[in-house]
Amino acid sequence: MKKALLFCFGLLLLAAAQLQAAPANVNFTSERGTPFNLRFDGRALTRGGARQVHIDRIVPGVHWVDFAIPVGYGRSINYRTRVFLDSGLETSYVLLTRPGFAPELRKVAAVPLRGYGPPPRGGQGGYPNSNDDYYYEDGDVHRNQPTEPGDDTDSRGNYPGGGNNGGNYPNSNSYPNGGYNNGNAYPGSGVSYNRVLSAQDVDGLVAAMHRQSFDKDRMPMAQQALSESAIRAEDLTRLMKELSFESAKMDLAKYGAARVADRQNLYRLNDGFTFSASAREFQEYLAQQR
C-alpha cells in the first residue's frame, strides 16, 4: 500500500514539474502587412521592419511589448502594451493599424504546444489591456482607452510617474514583471522573422565578404545580415563558401541554420563544407537540435 502511495505521489510530482517547466511561444503579425519594429521586454528583436515575428520558449506570464510603426515621411508611431502568455501555449496576436484609430494588439489564437496539454481552467488565457496601452506620436503620449476616475495619468496624457517630462514616452528601460533582460527565457529560445534576404541582398553580401582578406572580417558581416532576416539554404551555402577555414564554415552554418526559411533544404548546407567529415558533424548537430 505504501509503495502504491509513493508511486502515485511521484507521478503527481512529475506532472507538477512538467507543468511548471512548460514554456510559452508567441506570434505577432500585422493585419495589413504593415512593417513594424518590435521590442520584447526591452530587447530589440527587429531592425528594418518585419511583418511577422515568432518567439519561442519564453517564460510564461506578463511581458511588455513595444511596436514602432512607420507612418511615412520618416515618422513612426510607438505603441506599447503588455501581454499575458500562458504556460504550454503558443499565443498569436494581430497588430491592428487602421487609419483614424489608435493601434491595437488583438489576441486571435492560443493553441497547446506539442508535448504539453491544455492549461488548467480558470484565470488564464488573457490579460486586461484597458489601462496599459499607450501610443506615442508627435511628442505626445496617448492612451488607447479613455482616462478613468482615479487614474494617475494627467490631462496631457503623460505616462504615470512621468514627472515634468511633459508628454514624453514611457521610460523604455523600465520593464517590470518579466523580461529578456533578466534572463526570462528558456534555454534554446529564439526569434524568427518573415523577411527573407533577396537575391540582390545576397549578391551584395557575397561581394562584400569576398573583398575581405580574413574570415574574422567576413564572419561579422554575415552574422549581422542574418541577425534580422531569414535566408534560403542555397544562399547560406554561398556565404559559407566565401569562408576559408572549416571551423568558420561550421560556425556560420550553425548560426544560420535557425534562420533558414526553406528548412526542408537544410541538407544543402553540406555543400558549403570542404570536407565530408564537417558535413557529418553538422548533420549530427542538427539532429541534436531537434
N, C-alpha and C positions, 0 to 999 in steps of 0.2 A: 504493500500500500504506500509506504513511504517512497519507494522508488518511483512509483507511478506519479505521486505528487511532485517529486523533484523533477521528473521528466516534463510534466505539464508546466511547471514553473519555469523551467529552462526554455521551453518553447515560447512562453509569454515574454520572457526577457529578450529572446532573439527577435521576436516580432516587434517589440518596442524599440529595440536598437535599430532595426531596419527602417522603421517609420521615422525615427528621429534623424537618421542619416540621409533620408531621401532628399535629393536636391530639387531645384526648380529650374525650368527653362522659360524663356520669354521671347516673343517675336514682336517687332514694331514695324508696321507697314504704313506708308502714306496712302490715303484713299484715292487720290487722283494722280498718283505718280509724281507728286511734288518732292523734289530732293530736300533732304534735311541733314543737319549735323546733330549728333547725339552725344550727350554726356550722361553716363550712368553712375550714380553715386559719386559724382565729381570726376570720374575718369572719362577723358575724351576718347570716344570709340571710332569716330569717323572724321574725315577731313576731305573736303571737296564735294561732299554731298552723297547721300545714299537714299534709296527708296525703300529699302527693306534691311533690317538688321536682326540677326538671331544671336542670342546669348545663351549659353548652356552652362549647367552645373553651378547655379547660383544658390547662395544660402537663402532659404525661404524667409518671408517677412516683408517689412516695409522698405522700399527703395525710392530714392529720388531720381527723377528723370528730367533732363533739360534738353529741349529742342531749339535749334536755331534754324528758322525757316526763311529762305530768301524771298523777298517781295519785289525785287527789281531795283535798278539804279544803285546797286551796291548796298542796299539796305536789307535788313532782316528783322524778323520778329522772334524774340526769345520767349519761349513758353516753358514754364516749369510746373511740374506736378509730381505726385508720388503715387506709387502703385503697391499693391499687396500681392505677393506671389506665394501661392500655396505649395506646400511640400508635395513632391511627387507628381506635379502637374506641369504641362507646357501651356503657358497662357499667351494668347495672341491679342494684341491691341492694334487699332487702326487710328492713325492721326488724321483728324478731320481739319481741313483748312479751306473754308468756304468764304467767298467774298462777302464782306459786310458782317461777318461773325468772328468772334474770338476763336482761337484754336481750341480743339478739344481732343482728348485721348479717350477712346472708347474701347472697352473690353468686348471682344467678339467671340472668344472661344477659350476653353480650358479643357485639355484632354490629358488623361493619365500617361505618364512616361512608361516606356517599356520596362517591365520588371517591377513596377510599383502599382499597387492597387489604388482605387479611389480614396480620397481623403475622408476622414471622419465627418459626419454630418454636423452642421451647426457651427455658425460663427466663422466660416471660412469661405474663401472664394471672392472676396471683394474688399475694397477699402473706400470709405467715403471721400469724395474729392471736393465736396462743396466749399470748403474754405481753404483749399490747398492748391488751387490752380491760379497761376499768375502768368501774365504775358507782358513783355517789355517792348515798347515801341516809341520812338522819337523822344527818348529820355524820360518816359513816364512808366510807372508800373501799374497795371490794372488787374483786378480780379475778374475771373470769368463769371462769378456769381455776385449778386448784389450784396453790399455790406449789410450785415445783420446787427441788431441791437446788441450792445455789449462787446462788439468786435473791437480788436485792438489795432485796426487799420484806420488811419485818419482819412479825412475827406479828399486828400490829394492822391490816395491810393498807394501810400507808401507801405512798404513791407514792414510787418511788425518788428519792432526793435531797430528800425532804420535810423533813428535819431534825427539829426538835422540834415541828412543827405538829400532831402527833397526829391523824392521820386526815383532814387537810384534803384537799380536792380538788386534783388536779394543777394547777399554775400555768397558768391559761388563756391567759397571754400568751406561753407558750413553745411554739412550733410549728416544730420543725426540719424540714429536708428538704422544702422547697417550701411555698408558701403564697400566698394572695391578697395578704397584707400586704407581700410582697416583689415584687409585680407579676408573680406566677407565673401569669398568664393571658394568652391570646392577645387581640389587638385584636378587638373585637366580641363578646367573651364576654358571656354573660347568664344570668339565672336566671328560671325560670318557676314559677308556683305554681298549684295547682288550686283555690284558694279564689277564687270569683268574687263580686264585690260584689253583694249582693242589691238588689232594687228599693227596699227600705226604706233601705238604706245610701246608695244613690244619691240618693234623695229628700232625705235629711238633708244630704248633701254639697252638693247643688244649693241648698238653702235657706241653708246656711251661707255659701256663696260669694256668694249673692245679697245677703246682708246687708252684705257688704264693699263699700267705695266704689271701690277701685282694684284693677287687675289684679295689682299687686305683692303684694297681700294675698290675692288669690284663688288665684294660682298655687301657692304653697306648700301650701295646703290640699289641692288636687287631687293634687299630686305626692306628698304624704305618704300619702294614701289609696291611691294606685296603687303605692307602693313595696313593699307587702306583699301585694297582691292583683291578680287579673286583673279585667277589666271587659268588658262587652259593647260592641260597636261603637256601638249605638244610645245607650247610656248615656254613652259617652265624647263623643259628639256633643252631648249635652245639656250636659255640662261645658264644652265649647268655646263653646257659645252664651252662657254666662254671662260670658265674657271680652269686653272692649270692643274691644281692638286686634287687628288681623290678625296682627301679629307674635307676640302672646301665644297666639293660637289655634294658630298654626303650631308654636310651641314645645311646647304641650300635646299636639298631635296626634302630633308626632314622639316625644315622651316616652312617650305612652300606646300607640302603635301596637304595640310589642313586647309589651304586656300585654293585648292584645285576645284574648279567649277564642275568639270566633267569627271567625276570621281571614278566612273567606270573605266576610265583610261589611265588610271594611275600606273598601270604596268608600263606605259610608255616612258616613264622616268628612268627605267632601266637603261634605255639607250643613251642617257646622259652620262653614264659612268664609263670609264676606260676599261675597267677590269670586271669580269663576271662575278668575282668574289664580292665586290662592292654592291652589285645588284642584288645578290643573295642576302647580304647583310641588311640592305634597305627593305627587302620584302619581309624579312624577319621582324624588322622594326614596325612595319605596317601591321603585321599580324598581332603584335603585342598591343597596338593601339586600339584594336577592335574590341 
